[in-house]
Amino acid sequence: MNLREQLKTKTMTFHKAAELASARYAPIDKLHGYYFFLCGMYNMYTKYASALDKGSVKMSLPPRSQKIIKALETDIINSPKHSYLPEKSNSLPIKCDQSLLGISYVFEGSALGSNVLIRRIPIKAKNNYLTLLIKDTPLRWPQTIKFLSNTDYKNKSAIDEACNVFKDIAQTMKDVSIGLK
């Protein structure tokens, strides 16, 4: 079994928990929830920016974290519900190259959901962030799948890191919703 298959099966519980936390604490079909979602993703992207860019390079993809952070900032500042940016998260130190693959799997995979999410956001809400993800996904996801599918399955660090990122998403969405109310 290749790394992609391992990541998909071994992170499923954590992936579902992150989706449930996002739906509960940052319901994107409501203006306040969409704002919380954007702030949560801003927190996650600022925290993992360096790792994401290094993971992109490792998979022969162009780095894009700063472009995504800028799109999130624009959407947050132009939010009809609130209009202030949360503090940037401190960037996490990268443990090892294998960790980059787990982090990339979570973020590149989550971009796939942008097509669904953009149809659910309030009409008044800006969507530069989701639009950017939708635009980039046809290039990035197939390359990510190809890379992970050609990577040896014995990669515990990547799986552990992906589980940790999903847990971090769930906790971040909860923390953002509590901190911004």
N, C-alpha and C positions, 0 to 999 in steps of 0.2 A: 504494500500500500504506500503510495507516494505521500509527500508532506501535505499537499492540498487535501487529500482525502482524510488524513489524520487530523488536520486542523478542523475540518468540517465536522467530523464526528466527535472529537474530544472537547470541542468548545461549545457544542450545541446548547447545553444547559445554561452556560454563562451568556451566550448570545441571546437566548430567550429572555433571561433575566434583565439584560440591558434594554431590550425592546419593551418589556413590560414597565420598567422604571421610566423610560422615556414617555411612554403613553400615559402613565399615571402622573408624573410630575411635570411633564412638558408637553401637554396635548397640543399638537401643532395646528389643530383646526380652530383654536381660540387664540385671539391676539396675544393675551398674556402667556399662554402656553408656547406659542411660536417664539416669542421673545425669550422665554426660559430655554427653549431648545437651542436657539442661536447662541445664547450666552454659554450654555453647556458645551456646545461644539467649539466655541471660541476658546473655552478653557482647555478642552482636549487638544485642539490643534496647537495652541501655544505651548502646551506641555510636551507634546510629542513631535514638534516641528523638526527638530534636528534628526531624530530617528527616522521620521517619514522621508525626509530628503535623502538620507543615506540609504534607506531601503529602496527608494526609487532608483537611485544610481546603481545599486547592486542588481536590480532587475532590468536595467537598461531603459529606464523611464526618466523623463525630465522631472527634476524636483519642482514641487508646486506649493509647498506649505505657505510661503509668504503671500502668494496669490490668493489662496483660500482664506488666510487670516484677513487680508484686505477686504475680500468680499463679505466676510462675516462682519467686520467692523462697519462697513457701509450699511448692511442690512440692519444691524443693531442700532446704529445712530439714527437711521431713518425710520425706525419702528414707530408706528402710530400709538403704541401702548406706552412705551418707555423710550428713552433716547440716550442712555448712557452706557458706556462700555464697562464691563467688569474689569478688575485688575487682571493683567496677563499672568498666567501660571508660570512658575519657574520651569525651565526645561529640565527634563529628567536625564540623568546620565545613562548612556547606553551600556548595557551589560556585555553584550557580545553580538557578533554579526548575525547569529541565529535569531536573537531577539528581534532584530530588525524585520525579519520575515514574518514573525507573529504579529507585530505591530502593523506592518503593511497589509497583511491579510485582513485585519479588522477594518482598517480605514478604507482600503480600496473596495472591500466587500460592502461596506456600509454605503458607499457612493452609489451602488446599484439601486438602492431604495429611493434615490432622489426622484426618479420618474413617478413613483407612487406618491411620495411626500408632497411634491410641488402641486399636485392636484388637490391636496387637502388643506393647504394653507389659506388663511383668510385673504380675500381679494385685495384688501388694502395693504397687505404686507409686501415688502420688497423680497425679491428672491434671487439676488445675485449669486449667493452661495450655492443654492441648489441648481441654478442654471449652469454654473461653472462645472459642478460635478457631473451633470447630465452631458454636457459637451465633451468632457474629458473621458468619461467611462468607456465609450467604444474603443478607444486606444488602450487605456490603462488596464481594464479588467482582463481582456484576453491575454495580455502580456504577463499579468500577475499569475493567472491560472497556468500559463505555459511554464513560467519559471518555477512555481511551487510544484507543479506536476512532474517536473524533471529533477526535483530535489529529493535526496534520500529521505526516507520516512523516519529514520532514527535521529530525530531532531527535537528532543524534549524541551530545549530552551525556547524554541519558537512556539510550541504548544503552550507552555507555561506562560509565556509573555502574552499570547493572544488571550488566554483566560484572564490574566490580570488586567488587560486593557478593557475587556468586556465588563469586568467588575468595576473598574474605574469609571466607565461610562455610566453605569447604573448609579453609583454613588455620587458622581458629579451632577447628574440630572436632579437627584434628590436634594443635594446641597444647594444647587442654584435656585431651585424653586423655593426653598426655605429662606435663603439669604436675600432674595429679591422681592418677596411679597410686601 
